[in-house]
Amino acid sequence: MINAVIFDADGVVICREKYFSERAGLPFEKVNPFFEGVFQRCLVGRADLRIELAKNIKSWGWKGTLDDLLEFWFSGEKKTDDVIMQYVLNLKGKGFKVFLATNNEKYRVEYLLKELDLEKKFDKIYASGYMGYKKPDTTFFRYILNDQNMKPEEVLVWDDDIEHVVSARKLGIQAEIFTSIDYFEERMKKYF
């Protein structure tokens, strides 16, 4: 029986139409190596995003300050999906545990918590930047299970990345790929 639902942040709870680099018109070939490289260390707290960005943004052609870039980035990727959030609140109101689980570094997590008041909407936020490992590493999900003293079969995960879904399933967690609101609502009827 499901007692808890873990929601991914970006792509499930938080809507993203375009990455900040696309919105800013920054050249993919200059920005992508950063995100494929040192940013992965930022995501697990082994490098500091502000320090690493400061080394790169001029070569990308960014004209503003580091703070300008972070504000542009974070503010453009903070809209929550109203339907998903209604499910979160309904589930919580019925006594289910609801968690947010995200591959994000500490500055963006802090921004989202402050701007979206997520700590009041979810029972707990699990972020790779604080945990030291990220999805799809099964340790990410095992950490949540251990922290909440939950059995895998008691948990449902919603994520928009199939690798993350497969990782959760390896532990015996029921996990679903988020592809659309319609699919989400149809599948939720199976569980609740």
N, C-alpha and C positions, 0 to 999 in steps of 0.2 A: 504494500500500500504506500502510495506517495505521501510523504509528510513535508517535503521541501522541494522548491523549484529554484534552480540556478539559472539566471538569465545572463547572457553575454551582454556587454555594453554596446560597443560599436557594431552596427548592423542589425541589432535586435532592439535594445532599449533606446539607443541613440541613433537617429537617422543621419546618414551621411550621403549627400548627393555627389560631392567631389572632395578629393583630398585638398588640403590647403595649398599645396604646391600648384595644383591645377587652377584653383581659384585665383592664385597670385600670378599665374602665367610664368612660373619658374620652369626652366628647361629640365625635363625629365632626366636627360642624360647626366646632368650635374647634380640633381637632388637624389636620385635613386641610389647611388653608391653609399650615401650617408645612411639612408634608411635600411639598406641591405647589410650595412656594415656596423659601425659603432652604435647606431641607434638600437640595435638588438641588445647591446650591453646596457644601454639606458633602461630598456624595458624590464630588466631584472635587477636594477639597482647597482650595477657594476661600473657605471659611468654616469656622469651628471649631464643631463640634457642641455642645460644653459651653457656649460663650459664647452661641450662639443659643438653646439650650434654656433657659438661665437667664433669658432675656428673656420666655419664653412659659409656663413650666409653672404659674405661679400662676394665670394667666388660664384655664388648662385645668381648674383645680380639683384639681391634684395637691397633696396635703397634706404629702408628705415632702420630703426634700432632693433636690438634683440628683443626688447620688451614689446615693441610694435609687432614683430613677427609672431611672438607667442600669443599675443592678444588676438591677432588676425586668425591664427591657426585655431586656437581654443574656442573663440567665440563663434566661429563658423561651423563648428562640429559639436554643438551642444543641444540641439533640438531633440527632445524625447518623442517617441511615438505614443500618441494619446491612447490608442487601443491597448498597446502592451502595458502602459502604466496603469490603465484601468484594471487589467487582469492582475497586475502586481498588488494593487490596493485591495481588490476583491479577495484574492487568495490570502493576503495577510489578515484581512478582516475576518476570514473564516477559520483562522488559527493555523494556517500553513506557514512555514518558514519560507521567506523569499530572500535570495541572495543575488548580488551583482558580482560577476566574475569577469575580470578584464585583463587583457594584456596592455597595460599602460604604465608609463613611467610616473614618478611621483608628482611632477608639476601639473600634468594634465589631470591626474586624479584629484589633486587638491582643488584645482579650478572647477572641475565638474561637481565635486561635493559642495563647494561653496555656492556656485551658481544655480545648481539644480536641487539642492537640499536633499540629496539622495540618501543621506544617513537616516533621515526620518521615514523614507519610503521603503527602504530595504532593512532587513534585520542585520545584515553585515555586508560590507564591501570587501571583496578579495581582489587585490591588484598585484600583478606580477612585480611591479616596481618595489613593493614592500615584501613580497613573499620570497623573492630570489630565484624564481623559476616561472616559466610561462607555458601556456597551452601551446602545443599539444602534449607536453610532458605530462605523463600520468601522475607525477608527483604533485602537480598543481591541484588536481581533483582529489588526490589522496589527502593532501593537506586539509582541504575543506571538510572532507568526511571525518578526519581525526579531530579537527578543531570543533566540529559540531557534534561529535560522538554519534554519527549517523551511519547506518548500513547503506551500501550502494543501492539496494533495491528500494529504498525509501526516497530516492532522489530522482528528479527529472531535470535534465539539462536542456536548454535551448541555446543553440549557437548557430551562426551563419557560416561557419567554416567546417567542412566535412572532416578535416583532420582532427579537430577538437572533439567533434561528436564521436568519432572512432576511438579516440583516446579515452573518453569517459566510458564508453561501452566496454572497453577492455577491462575496466574495473567492476563491471556489472551494473553500472549506472544506466538508467533508461535515458537515452539522449536522442534528441530530434534536431534535424537540420532546419534552420529557419530560412524559408525561401520567400514567403509572402504572408501577409496577415490572414488571407483566406485559408491557406494551408495550416497556419498556426491555430486558428480558431477551430478548424475541423479536427485536428489532432488533439487539441485540449479536451474535446468532448469525450475522447477515449479515456483520458485520465481522470477527468472530474465530471 
